[in-house]
């Protein structure tokens, strides 16, 4: 069975691939890459050679982003996790 078919039937996902992780926080994959590179989004977990982002870490990193009109902290996601 194809992964997309299986995934559609899962009640909860613990890890997301790069495109899904970016979509989960509402941004493009390229913008997501930049946030990972600067530490504003978490680095992926590795399953063999596959990069997988932990949904709980993504949620925490997203919640630590500033709201509109708030100053941006220079803290990385690593300070949150």
URZI-V478631 format. One record per residue. N is the residue number from 1. PHI is phi in whole degrees, -180 to 180 (* if undefined). Layout:
BEGIN
<<N PHI> <N PHI>>
END
This chain:
BEGIN
<<1 *> <2 -70> <3 -59> <4 -63> <5 -72> <6 -65> <7 -59> <8 -62> <9 -99> <10 -77> <11 -72> <12 -145> <13 -104> <14 -93> <15 -135> <16 -130> <17 -72> <18 -55> <19 -63> <20 -70> <21 -64> <22 -63> <23 -64> <24 -63> <25 -99> <26 82> <27 -133> <28 -74> <29 -62> <30 -67> <31 -64> <32 -59> <33 -57> <34 -64> <35 -69> <36 -66> <37 -63> <38 -92> <39 85> <40 -84> <41 -124> <42 -69> <43 -78> <44 -76> <45 -83> <46 -114> <47 -119> <48 57> <49 -102> <50 -90> <51 -91> <52 -134> <53 -95> <54 -72> <55 -64> <56 -68> <57 -69> <58 -61> <59 -61> <60 -63> <61 -66> <62 -62> <63 -65> <64 -85> <65 -69> <66 -70> <67 -81> <68 -56> <69 91> <70 -91> <71 -69> <72 -84> <73 -79> <74 -90> <75 -82> <76 -88> <77 -62> <78 -58> <79 -72> <80 -86> <81 -79>>
END
